[in-house]
Amino acid sequence: MISKALLILVGTQLVYSVSDLMGRIYMHRHGFHMATFLTLWFLIYLVLRQLAMFGQLYVFAHVELGRTMALMGASSIVISNLLGLLFLKEMLSPLAYVGVTLAVISFFVMAAR
């Protein structure tokens, strides 16, 4: 059975990764200027990251730090690559996808109790 903390961790990382995708899209489009940060998308970006932070703090309270960060790192690699492929049409090299596969394997190893 999947633990509540693991579900929250993956959900938290999904929210972080969606906000990263927003940042990638909007910063690429508008550039790194003060005016870019005074927009609605940036407010939404900040709110999403704050919500994700609460999920991360919940997981910190229930799971060892090393395991938490390894799981977040592995899930970040997988989710970010999926979002990049689906929404930005970004393709990595075959060798990079070997690395993503290793991240998936490491996720399952670290998730095992």
N, C-alpha and C positions, 0 to 999 in steps of 0.2 A: 504494500500500500504506500502511496506517495504521501509524504508528510506535509502538513500545513505550511511549515517553514520553507520547504522546497518549492511548493506552489507559489508562495509569496515571493521567494527569491526570483523565480523565472518571470513572474508577472512584473516585479520591480525592474528587472533587466529589460523586459520588453518596453516598459514605459521610458526608461533611460534611452534605449535604442531608437524609439520613435522620436524622442526629442533630439537625439543626435542627427537623425535623418532630417528633421526640420531645420536644424542648424546648418547642415550641409547644403540643403536646397536654398535657404534664404541668404546665407552668407555668400554662397557662390553667385547668386543672382544680384545681390545688392552691395556686396563688398563690406569690408571691415571699416565702417564709418560710424560716428556717433549717431547719426540719423537712423541707422539700421537698428539701433538698440531702443529707439523711442517709437516702436511700432507694436501693433497688437500681437503679431506672431512672436515677438520676443517675450511679451508678458505670458503668453500661453506656454512658451518654452520654459520660462522660470517656474510657473505653476506645476507643470509636469515633472520637472526635476525635483521640486520640493516634495511632491507626492511620492515619487520614487524613493527619496531619501527616507521617508517614514517607513516604507517597506524594508529598506536596507537596515534601518535601525532595529526593526522588529526581528529580522533574521540574525543580526548581531547578538541580540538578547537570547537567542535559542540555539545557535549553531556556532561551533568553533570558528575563530577568525580565519585561520588558514584555509579551512574547508569552504567557508563562505566566499572568500576572495577567489579561490580556485574555481568554484562553481559559477560565480559572477563573470569571471574572465572567460571561461569556456562558453557560457551561454551568450555573452556579448559577442564573441567571435562568430558564432553560428547565426544569431539574430541579425547582426549588422550585415553579414554577407547575404543573408536572404533578403533583407530590405534593400540593399544595394542592387542586387540582381533584379528584384521585382519592380522597384520603383525608379531606379536610376539607370537600369540596364548596364550596370558595371559587371564586367567579367574579369575574373582573376586568371592567373596562369594555372595549368594543371598541378604544378608543384604547390602553389598556394592552396589549392583545394585538398591536397594531401594533408596540409597543415590544418585545415578546417576539419577534416575527418578525424585527425588526431585529437582535436579539441572536443569533438563529439564523444570520442572514446574516453577521454579524460573526464568529461562531465559524468558519464555513467559510472566510472570507477570512483570518483569522489562522492557521488550521490549515494553509493552503496553504503550501508551502515556497516 
